[in-house]
Amino acid sequence: MANVVVIGTQWGDEGKGKIVDWLSERADVVVRFQGGHNAGHTLVIDGVTYKLNLLPSGVVRGGKISIIGNGVVVDPWALMEEIEGMRAQGIAISPENLSVAENAPLILPLHRVLDQARESALGKARIGTTGRGIGPAYEDKVARRAIRVGDLAEPQVLGEKVDRLLLHHNALLRGLGLPEVDRDGLIQALEEITPRILPFAGAIWKQLDEARRAGKRILFEGAQGTMLDIDHGTYPFVTSSNSVAGQAAVGSGQGPGAVDYVLGITKAYTTRVGGGPFPTELHDDVGKGLGERGREFGTVTGRARRCGWFDAVLVRQAVKVNGIDGIALTKADVLDGMDELKVCTGYRIDGESLDHLPASSVQQAKVEPVYEVMEGWSENTRGARSWADLPATAVKYIRRIEEIIGAPVAMLSTSPEREDTILVHDPFAD
């Protein structure tokens, strides 16, 4: 059975939640492998909206196993709050259908304080983080001072680990003119959350290996997008983890052979939240219209997303970096009624042509998009469920995108509703 990785090809917010939910009906196990509760996935099922941050999208489907992998940073209080929120909507969540990697690092209250304080200190140069402590938690992981989920089962050494952590963080807080962390208060908070989260903890690498050997279909769910990847994104305006397909194996304790098909979620235009370069950004009524029709507001932050034309250069780069086999094109219906569409097919920097986004932030700021103008369509594509339902000009737009980015459209989403999806190729069929 094929195992599928779903990743974003742009700056996140491509509609991964709906696609993962659609695919989860065919999967047995759904795995989050990076990021934290800075992710925002919105699912609309039978008219009911579910907003997920940390939980894998598969939790809304009965009979599926959901896993939070070791590549994720876990805020235990946010996790329990999200679980209770799902239960209030009638979704059953228990250790029977949700597992959390025992070696996943924890996000602590001090991480949120530091994250927000540093963003505030940066002023206009701020990165645009969600302020939820994701970055500082990953810093502690790499610096080998993180407290991990499994550490909560070892109260005899928890104090020692907290002391080592606070040696670093209190020095930072003092430097920022902020109060130091109350050691005993932090330990007490961890002791109180322990009995609630520990039942979900386990060796997920082993659980996934057993699932693979049993022929189960595994869906690896990415958060954010390729251009927010810590290595391959628009650094420093990126997230603090690897959001590319290769992380699916690392962030879940599997070998590279665990991945059979990479599906890249791609919006029919381009958006991003927060600061950083955006070559095709529109500051006019067209951009405003895309935002209004597409309801482009962050699931996590509520911030209005910046909008622009489809950037085929970025997506083509994402196709190569991720080894994408096919894309799921979303929100093409937002382009309904537009007389003219533009697709960025290349860049210019100081008069010279370029076929990719350079790593230098200085060069990125100089990028000028080169556009190809295409005819729009007046017909309504929202809710279309077959190619026959699409106007010829919409099909032409899609085919041109395929040609430029070097990857076929495997799925086409025409509304937030899960059934409004045109399947060209089932990723699980490989």
Protein Blocks (a to p, Z undefined) as FASTA:
>chain_A
ZZdddddfbegjnopmmmmmmmmmmpmbdcdfedjfkbccdddeehiacddfklcfklmp
ghiacdddfkbccdfklmmmmmmmmmmnopacdfkloccdfkbccddfklmmmmmmmmmm
nmmmpgoiahnommmmmmmmmnopaccfklmmmmmlmmmmmmmmmmmmmmmmmmnopacd
dfklmmmmmmmmmmmmmmmgccfklmmmmmmmnopacddddehjfklgfklmccfbbcfb
dfbfklmmmmnopafklpmbdcddddfbdcdededddfkbcfbfklmmmmmmnopacfkl
opacddddddfklmmmmmmmnopabdcdehklmmgoiabdcddfbdceehiacfbdcfbl
klmmmpccddddddddfbdfehpabfklpcfklmmmmmmmmmmnopacfbdcfbfblklc
cdfbdfklZZ
